[in-house]
Amino acid sequence: MAVLAVLGVLLIIWSFRIDPKAIAKRGGDPEASARRWTQRARRASGRPSLLIGLALMAGLIEAASMIPYLAAMGIIAEMGWAWAAAP
């Protein structure tokens, strides 16, 4: 149980350390990624095949970004705390 708790804490700490590195890689502009995706969607809006490809890529990114969340939820579930059963 202690190992799982430590792993959970490390996942939380890691989640806060990911974002500053990504922002620094983009040159310090936190909105640059959003602007790039907006431009891609505008270019693809006239061509259905490109828009479908963009949607599939966004879905893959979303699924991959869920992995740390699902891991943390699994760790919490294995801890055996009955939060839902509390009065």
N, C-alpha and C positions, 0 to 999 in steps of 0.2 A: 504494500500500500504506500509506503514511504517513497519508493522508487517512482511509482505512478504520480504521486503528488509532486515530486521534484520535476518530473518530466513535464507535467502540466504547467508548472511555474516557468520552466525554461521555454516552453512554447509561447506563453504569454509575453515573456521578455523578448523573445525572438521576433514576435509579431510587431513590436514597437520599433525594433531596430531595422526592419526591412525598409520601411517607408523613407527614412532620411537618406539612405543610400540611393534609392531610386530617384528621389528628387535631386540629389546632387549630380547623378548621372545625366539628368535632363538639363543641367545647367542652372539648377536652383529655381526653376519655374514649375510650380506644382500644377498649373493649368495647361502645360504644353501637351501632355498626353490627351487630354480632353479635346483640345483644338485639333490635334492630328486625327482623332477618331471622327470628329465632326466633318472634317474635310474629306475623309475616306467615304463616309456615308453619303455626302453630297455628290461626290464623283460617281458612286455606284447606283444612285437612285434612278438614273436613266437606263440602266442595264440590269435586268432582273437576275441574271446569273451572277454578277458581281455582288449584288445586294444579298443574295442567298449565301454566297461564300463569306461575306462579311458577318452575316448572322451566325453561321456555323462557327466561324473563328471566335466570335464573342462568346458563344456557348461553351466552347472548349476552354477558353480562358476562365470563364465563370466556374466551370466544373473543377479545373485545376486549383483555383483559389479557394475552393471549399475544403480541400484536403486537410489543412491545419485545423480548421473549425471542426470538421468531423472527428479528427484525432482527439482534440480537446474534449469534445462531447463524449466520446467513447471512454476516455480516461475518467471523466466525472461520473459516467454511468457505472463504471466498474468499482468506484469507491464505495458504493452501497449506501450512500446517503439517501434517505427516503424523504426528499423535500416535498414531493407531491402528496405523501401520506400524512404530512404534518397538519394538525388541526388549525 
